[in-house]
Each structure stands twice: as structure tokens, then as C-alpha cells.
Amino acid sequence: MLAQSTHHLLWLREQDHPAISLPRWQQQVELLGNFYQSQACLILQVVNNSVQVVCARQNHNFRLNGGTAFEDAGLLAVIDDYNGYNITQSTGTDFTSDLSQFNQVLSRPIFWPDGELFGCILICDPQQAQYRERLTPLMETTTSLLQAELKHVFLMQQVKMLSVQDEQTCMLNLYGFSLMAPRQLSLSRRFGSHAGIILIEEMMSESLASAKEDEGQKIRLLGRIIHDNLRDADVSARVGHRQFIILCFVDNESNLDALVARLKKQIAKEDSNLKLVTGQSYFTPDTQVSLEPMQEKARENLNMNKLEHHKTPR
């Protein structure tokens, strides 16, 4: 499992974030609605093609209250066609949701600081026509204010992500594994999944001491192969200088053995000079032990295999 930022996948209204002031967002909606003399003014968030109303000002009940969720392919197309300069003007026929009840809609996209789409501001049926061009800076100012708060969310998530991420491989680190693995284990047990722990340790060769850069390449290679051979539900991490851990979910113990064999085969195929030792443990869902005993059993198996490795003539 790679440590990944999820800032653009979380609904803003469903998380209490210190960087976001929804009352201030609501004030901006009220301000825009009053100046444009619109029937409705909305701030919308888009996540995976679904839309949710973050804040709303309505002269009547247009069924677009804060928290309302819907889908609208027409809205996504309007946002996608934004040219980066002017406010987009649309008609109700462009939309497939309750937005279709408006005759005219002005829109301005909102973006996360990494360029990912957050959503948009909509001015629905504005009556103010005479000074509309003069109101454009107001829309831009509101957009800048909202994007500034989103930048704080983004930066705080980046800091949080880095705290659970191994810098060299971009995998979870030990701390990240201790956070993610227990949750996945608990979830898997609800569905009756069998679980296994695999420890993989690279045994440094005598010639490797003079090749630190080469060692770094080997570590990154190991991390990539491990990640590429796991399912989304599995959790992997780099937990030591040359040690990796995997929490995987399998149907039976033979599947765990097969996964270890597949990893060894792929690693040998990509770099035959890599010398690895593995340890593993297997648990049925009715065992109901915590993660630490599972790790300890795999660690004992790893240490036993390391002794065998050192005894074997090379």
C-alpha cells in the first residue's frame, strides 16, 4: 500500500477541519447572491462525478440545500469546458439535475492547489444585468478566498501523509502501518477473511557496503514489487532499513505460501543478486488475536529462517 493523499475524495461538509470556516463560506454565498440579485447562489463540491451542495442561498426552496447530493453530467461538462478566464454562462437545458429549473446559470470552477477540481460557484438566474461585468472581480475574490482555505487543508493533509510515509519508497512507514493495518484487520474479520503476516528482509551482501546508491535502488525495487503484487485491501509498509511487512487477506494458508513464492520469484526475476529471507504467520478469522501477536509469530519465523540462511554455504 502506498501512502496516498485523499484530500480530493473527502466531502468537506462531512469533516470538521480547522482550516475551513463554513460560516465564512456561507457569508460569501450571501454576498454574491445579494449583489447578483440571484434566485440562488451555490458552492458545490465534486467527488468522483457526484456533486454535493456545500453552501446555499435560495430565494425559494429549489431543493438545493446544504448537504444535498446529486449527479449532473451536464454540470461536469460545463466545468470541463471552462477556459480559465471568464465566468461561464449556461442555460437550464445544459443540466440534468434540479439545476435545470433555472433559465441562466453563471459558474466559476474552484480548484485544489494541486490542480484537482474541488467544485464550483453557481449564480442561478441573476437579475443584475447592468453591472454584471463589474461584479466579476467579486466572484474572483470569493474564489481566491475559498481556494486559500483549501490550500490549508491540502498542506495539512500533505504533512499528515508524510508522517505515515516512507520517504525512499513512498510506502507506509512503521507508524502508518500501525494506523492502517488494525483497521483493515478488523474490517476483514467482519467478512470472515483469513489473514497472514509476511516479513521480508533483504540480507546485505558483503559487497554492498561500498554501494549505498545501489542499496537504495534495491530498496525501491523491493517496495515496487511488493506493491504491484498485492491487492487493494492488503497493507504493506517498510518497517526497517531493509525490512518490509505485509498484512494480506487470503482464503487459506496455501494462498499465503503462494503469495510468498510469487514475490520471491518476481524479485529474483528482476534482480537475481537480491538475497531475501522471509517470515510468515497465518490466522483464521475466529482466532481473534491482535496484530502484535501475529507480527511476533512472523518475526520468530523470520529469525529462524535467517539462522538457516547463515548456516547455508554460499
Buried (B, 14 or more C-beta within 10 A) or exposed (E): BEBEBEBBEBEBBEEEBEBBEBEEBBBBBEBBBEBBEBBBBBBBBBBEEEBBBBBBBBEEEBEBEBEBEBEBEBBBEBBEEBEEEEBBBBEBEBBBBBBBBBEBBBBBBBBBBEEBBBBBBBBBBBEBEEEBEEBBEBBEEBBEBBBEBBBBBBEBBBEEBEEBBBEEBBBBBBBBBBEBBBEBBEEBBEEEBBBBBBBBBBBEBEEBEEEEEEBEEBBBBBBBBBBEBBEEBBBBBBBEEBBBBBBBBBEEBEBBBEBBEEBBEBBEEEBEEBBBBBBBBBBEBEEEEEBEEBBEBBBEBBBEBBEEBEEEEE
